[in-house]
Amino acid sequence: MSFAELNVWTFIMVFAVLLASMLVAAALKRFIPALNKTLVPVSVLGGILLLIISTIVYFAAGDYLFNLPVFGSPAESDADKSISGMQMLELITYHCLGIGFIASGMRNTKKKFNKKRAGEIFDSGIVTVNGYLIQAFGGLIITIIAAWALHTNGLISAAGILLAFGFGQGTGQALNYGKIYENDYGFAGGSNFGLTVAALGFLVACIGGVIYINVMKKRGMIKIDTTQKRSTLADYEDENEIPAVSSMDKMTVQFAIVLVVYAISFGIMYGLSALLPSLADTLFGFNFLIGVILTIPAKAILNKLYDKGIVKKRIINNYMMDRISGLAFDIMIVAGVAAIQLPLLAEYWAVLLIMAVYGTIVTFVYVNFVSKKLFGAYRHEQFLAFFGMLTGTASTGMILLREIDGSYRTPASENLVYQSLPAIVFGFPLMFLAPYAATSDLAALITCIVVGACFVVLNLLLFRRTIFKKTYARYLSRHGDAEDEDPSPSAGGAGDEAGGAEPTDSMQE
C-alpha cells in the first residue's frame, strides 16, 4: 500500500466534503432569511446541496460526485476490497446511526417522575409507535397496489413499510431496512428508496411545522418564544465526575466508552450471524438496537464501580454524550441524503410522492388529534414535538418545539426525550415484521393486517382513561391524592425544570 493511492484518502475526502457542505449550509441559512425561516436543519440542507451537485455531475460526466476517482474507486474484483465514495457514504450513515444511539443511551438519568408524569411519558411512547404503525399500514397498502396492479418494475409489495422507517425513524433506519430489502429480497434501489423517503420526511417536518406555527400565530393561539435555554458542560458536571482535562481527556473517555460498546455489539451480531448465516444482513441491520440494549448493562457496571469505590469519579458525562450523538446524527443525515441516487428512482417517483402525501396527511391528522385529546394544556408544543419527530427525527421535533417553548416550560421536551423506552418496547413487532413482510406478496398483506390490528389495540391502550372511564374514575378516587402530587411541571405548567437539564436534540426514535 502506498499513501499516494487515492483509496487511502477516501475516508478523509468524503468526511471533508460532508462537513464542508454543512458549513456552506449554515452560511446560507444565516444570509438567506427565507431559508432560515424554514427551520430545515443544517445537516439536511447540506445533504440536499450535495445531492443536487451529485445529480448535476451524473448528467454531465456520467457518474455521481462521490464516484469520481478523488473519492476512491470501487472494487474491480472480489479480491479487491476497495470501496467507492458512494459506498463510503452508506457506511458512514450506517455506523453513525449505531454510535449516535449508543451515545444517547449512555446518558445517566436521575430524574424521577410521579405517576401523572410517568403516565404522560408512557402515552407519548405509545403515540410514537402508533405513528409508525399508521405510516406503515398506509405505505404497505400503496406499494401492495402498485406492485400488484401497476406492475411497477422492481418494486416489492413490502416497500411501503419503509415509510415508517424513513418518516418515523429517520435516515439510518431507512437505509438499514432498504439495504436489507435490496440485498436479500431483490428490491432494486431499495436503499435509495428508503433514503429518499427519509429526505422527503425532513422537508415535510420543517416546512409543515413552519406553516403550522405561522397559522397558529396568526390565529393568536401561540406566540414565538424568543428565549432559548442553552446548556454548557458546567450544567452537567459535578465534583464527583472525572475532570475535563487530566491524563486522559474527558471527551476521549466518552468516545472510548461509546466505541467499546459498539465493538461489543459487533461481536454479538457477528456471533449470531455465524450461527444463523441466512439472517446475517437482518441481524447487522439491528446494530443500533443491540447497541442501545448494551448501554443498560454498561451504565450499570460503571455506576456499580463508582458505588463500590473501585473508581473514584463518575465517568459518564451527559453533556459530552449529547455532543457525540449530535455529531454522529448530523453526519449520518448529511451522508444519507447525499447518498441518494435520483436517476435510479425515476420509475418509483409516483409511488414515492403518493407515500409522502399520505404520510404527511395521516401523521398531521393523528398527531393533532392525540395532542388535543391527551395533552390539551400544551397541545401545540406537544404537536410540534411529535410531528417533527414522526416525519424527521427527535432533533427536528426539538427544533420546532424551541420556536414556541425555547426554555422548555412545558413537559413536551421531557415527553420527547423519555418516550424512547416505551416506544422501543412497543415498537419491537414492527422491526421484526419488516424482514418477514418482504418474503412474499402474501407476507406483505399479512403484515399490513397485523400492523393495522396493532394500531387499533395500542389506541385502545392509549385512550384507556376515556374508554374505561368508570374504572379509571374509581382508580382516581382511591389514588387521586398521590397522583396529584406533581413536583415537576404538570400539563401546561411553567418552570425551568420542565425537562431538567436540556434534553438532547440528537436522539433518533
Buried (B, 14 or more C-beta within 10 A) or exposed (E): EEEEEBBEBBBEBBBEBBBEBBEBBBEBBEEEEEBEEBBBBBBBBBBBBBBEBBBEBBEEEEBBBBBBEBBBBEEEEEEEEBBBBBBBBBBBBBBBBBBBBBBBBBBBEEBEBBEBBBBBBBBBBBBBBBBBBBBBBBBBBBBBBBBEEEEBEBBBBBBBBBBBBBBBBBBBBBBBBBBBBBBBBEBBBBBBBBBBBBBBBBBBBBBBBBEBBEEBBEEEEBEEBEEEBEBEBEEBBEEEBBEEEEEEEBBEBBBEBBBEBBEBBBEBBEEBBEEEEEBBBBBBBBBBBBBBBBBEEBBEEBBEBBEEEEBEEBBBBBBBBBBBBBBBBBBBBBBBBBBBBBEBBEEBEEBBEBBBEBBBEBBBEBBBEBBEEBBEEBBBBBBBBBBBBBBBBBBBBBBBBBBBBBBBBBBBBBBBBBBBBBBBEBBEBBBEBBBBBBBBBEBBBBBBEBBBEBBEEBBEEBBBBEEEEEEEEEEEEEEEEEBEEBEBBBBBBEBEBBBBBBBBBBBBB
